[in-house]
Amino acid sequence: MADKPSMDTKLYADEQGRPLSMQDLLAWFAKHGTMRVSDLHLKVGCPPVYRVDGRLKKMKGPPLEEQTVAAMAAALLSEVELAALQRHRAVDSSYVTEAMQFRLNCFYENDGLAVAIRALEPHPIPVEQIGFPNNAWLDIVNKQWGLVMVTGITGAGKSTTIASLIERIADTRACRIITLEDPIEYRLAGKLAVISQREVGRDVPSFGRGLRDCLREDPDVIFVGEMRDRESATWTLTAAETGHLVFSTLHTRDARGSITRVLDMFPSSQQDEVAGQLSLGLSHIISQKLLPRADGQGRVVAMEILNNTYAVSNLIRLRKMEQVYTQLQTKIKDVPEERMLPLERSLAMLVQAGKVTALEAEKWANHPTVFLEEMQFVGRAAQ
């Protein structure tokens, strides 16, 4: 493109004919807040589409043309990133304003170029405001070593939860923190810690290489953006096993499935060995979902929390995954030796508190029958 558009270049007109720039389109996030408006999708043949309270909402205006989407992408990306987009047909990036930060993915699909934009707050929110149903976060930020996995579907707030936990550690502990992200989402700043954030593709070629390097860089806390493959899982488990506090994410729906996903990254001949590593190195699994609030004003988090107690560790080592859920259901006291919670209990507590409707909570439950039982239990406990 001869004249690269800027963020202030007017590229699109809405239903009333008002000219809008990319800066104008992004301003909608700041106006309504990221807990309500989380994403913006730009696609040929559709008007701009926002995700509001978890649901897609089309802007009132004409469909985007191919040259318009190309100009929008050019405004957001650097020359190097535009070249990578043409070469690889997809590119990850980020964009920062004074008030907010955005994670971008530009990619080619059947109708042409498309852009997915995820809004992030410029700084992590206080961990007390995340929505933990118990005090498990206190145990996590005081841990010296072990693997903490935060899991859930795309858009479940995994990065926000981890960033809030790490920033609290950075504020309260003089330690060395190294993150490996693709791309960097939150700019972390701690009062006491020394923090280095490395972006895959810019500062390091891969998660595996970054982890190998990281173990020679005197870290106390490591954040691996995602365990994507066998190599990154191997190094992540090794880091946790060798005395580091490690955070990472997986795209799984519950704690039990997260353990299975890690084991399935390895051939069957290695799975017993990996199960042994995981049983010793795992600290917590937090599996979360974001649900629309009952009042329609944003979303609220529901969490399943697994604490790797001696009993859980033994089940993982023996690969008796079917018994893990029983531990989640029974070890629910808010004391360090327990502090577990099945997702269905968390959902029932949100309904009891009036934060989500029972119908909405039931749709998000992994086990609807168990959710109905938990509703009865929580209801009786509240009387």
Buried (B, 14 or more C-beta within 10 A) or exposed (E): EEEEBEBEBEBBEBEEEEEBBBBBBBBBBBEBBBBBBBBBBBBBEBBBBBBBBBEEEEBEBEEBEEEBBBBBBBBBBEEEBBEBBEEEEEBBBBBEBEEBBBBBBBBEEEBBBBBBBBBBBEBBBEBEEBBBBBEBBBBBBEBEBBBBBBBBEEBBBBBBBBBBBBBBBBBBBEBBBBBBBBBBBBBBEBEEBBBBBBBBBBBBEBBBBBBBBBBEEEBBBBBBBBBBEBBBBBBBBBBBBEEBBBBBBBBBBBBBBBBBBBBEBBEEEBBEEBBBBBBBBBBBBBBBBBBBBBEEEBBBBBBBBBBBBEBBBEBBBEBEBEEBBEBBBEBBEEEEEBBBBBBBBBBBBBBBEEBBBBEBBBEBBBBEEBBBBBBEEBEEEEE
